[in-house]
Amino acid sequence: MTVNKDEIREKRIKNLKPFVKGDPRINRNGAPKRGQTWKETVKRITDLTREEAIEYFGASTTLGKQLRELPPNVPIKDAIVIISIIAYGRDPDARLFSALTDREEGKPNQPVEFTPSEKLLSRMKELGLTLDDIRQDSTALELFRLAGVDISGEKA
């Protein structure tokens, strides 16, 4: 049984409901306000000291009681780092070690070896180009670099 693409398109369009004035599906609030993204929330919370966090969450809450176990005047971020290091010492885990070192030193460079495809070589030949020609063009080099491809010809 073959299905006609036009029939599928008609069914899709038939099920669409256009917006009307006052439609509750319309997002009137727009994008989240600054300070509400995950990145901003994590930064805001982890920059708090123990005392600020206890005040924020409430001293009588379960979280507030747990926060009292942290040393005074230490940023939450610092406590998380030391707790992670202690956890690694108790139960070495390559992923935790990798995450800690990547944060400290940055991820190691992972060059990609590039072997041009036959299609690329064929197109370059049509245009009268060689890999050396492309290596001399800074724009072309940048485009390949952005694509994660190293054609510089240098070995890492």
ABEGO torsion letter per residue (X at the ends): XBBBAAAAAAAAAAABBBBBBGBAABBAAEBBBBGABAAAAAAAAAABBAAAAAAAAEAABAAAAAAAABBBGBBAAAAAAAAAAAAAAABBBAAAAAAAAAAAAEBBBBBBBBBBBAAAAAAAAAAGBBAAAAAABAAAAAAAAAAGBBAAGBBX
